[in-house]
Amino acid sequence: MSAPLLWIFAPILIGGLAFLIRSPRALTITGGVTSLFLAGIALIVPIDEALRLGPVSLKIASSAFLLGRSLVLNPSNAPFLVLLYGICTLWFFGAEAAGVAHRLVPFGLIITGLLVASIAVQPFLFAGLLIEIAVLVSIPMISPSDQAPGRGVIRFLIHQTLGMPFILFAGWLLAGVEASPGDLALTIQSTAMLGLGFAFLLAVFPLYNWIPQLMEESSPYVVGFLLWLLPTIASIYGMGFLDRYAWLRTSPELLAGLRLTGLLMLVTGGVWAAFQRHTGRMMAYTVVAETGFILIALGLAPATSTDITFLLIPARGLGIAIWALSLSILNSGPGEKPLSFTSIQGLARTYPFASAGVILATLSTAGFPLLAGFPPRLALWEGLGQQSLGMAVWFLVGLLGLLIGAVRMLAVLVMNREETAWVSRETWTQRGMLAAGLIVLFVLGLFPQVLHPILEKLPLMFQHLGR
């Protein structure tokens, strides 16, 4: 058995077969158990080492070949597989509670397998093509066949597709830079192409206008899964470029550009979130701010940037999942625009768990103490302060915008003119999933060292970053 067969082809195959399952609960169990099993195998069974179980010897080979290209998942990739499929487990188990099991589980397994393949493929430039395939597969997930694609869906497809040619062309130019590192013109061209490609891929300011549109047009849970998974894999892909080319990771101009771009996304996302009157759009700008955190982390000193970047991933995945599930539950409320402030007014009395999830997820993104987002925000602020005091101040401005958005939303949710009695209309499944997610949100905030055994091994994915 090979690692690519287990963590790439198996979820793709199971995702394809999941289209035949009609029961939402069976779909949820299939997706959740599959991801949990893959995360457990990555945690327990070492890659490229023989594991003896009584008379049976088991070895998972690190490589496989497909269409003349090699897919390689080294032992250093195992902690990331644990983290990735572990967070996917939360998303898939919550699919039934969000009412989107038929759309999320089959497509989600296929997309996850394709994106893991983008990390494993050699030569690594072919990862861009696999990411584009994953984007194409995601279109029927966010835009059902019985509905006409909205502007957000179309813009999402256009922006993600436009990023691929720039990245592939930059990879071709970078090969020339390696051959003649003194060619300044070629270096500038390749850096510009690479920057444009990732600007489209990560929806960098001002190219993120499709995110709030998409949140209004499709299911918050489905879009949330996509907005968590794609930027996470794209960030790992970008870190691969930094690790491969020494002149990129040691360029002070590039690192300063990453910090400035990330700070711009955080501040604009925070400010826009503070003045939104639609909770779906507020979540969209919160996700924009989350991507800004990753870019700021990548722009810090090489000794700390990788550690902080990986520290951001668990809190990001958990926070967006709670946000998305809570909005999906509130989305069933009354009104033509069920996620507008007018429609959610006073819903804390009838949907207390969903309301608590929305508020605490926003506070976690804003770095509120005792929540999962606080430790990585604190480390990020400290690292940014060592680079520039002014940027550290603007960092707080972005967090303040997110905090104001959370307070405004809390005021709307608890506002009640008709003195409605406190009663929970969520199902037991919804209550259980939200309660479990909120408990983990507090656990990661109070005891961030819980994930230390996994997080400390993640930088080993790269040979030079953080060393």
Buried (B, 14 or more C-beta within 10 A) or exposed (E): EBBBBBBBBBBBBBBEEBEEBEEBEBBBBBBBBBBBBBBBBBBEBBBEEEEEEEEEEEBBBBBBEEEEEBBBBBBBBBBBBBBBBBBBBBBBBBBBBBBBBBBBBBBBBBBBBBBBBBBBBEEBBBBBBBBBBBBBBBBEBBBBEEEEBBEBBBBBBEBBEBBBBBBBBBBEBBEBBEEEEEBEEBBEBBBEBBBBBBBBBBBBBEBBBBBBBBBBBBBBBBBBBBBBBBBBBBBBBBBBBBBBBEBBBEBEEBBBBBBBBBBBBBBBBBBBBBEBBBBBBBBBBBBBBBBBBBBBBBBBEBEBBBBBBBBBBBBBBBBBBBBBBBBBBBBEBEEEBBBBBEBBBBBBBBBBBBBBBBBBBBBBBBBBEEBBBBBBBEBBBEBBBEBBEEBBEBBBEBBBBBBBBBBBBBEBBBBBEEEEEEEBBBEEBBBBBBBBBBEBBBBBBBEBEEBEEBBEBBBBBBEBBBE
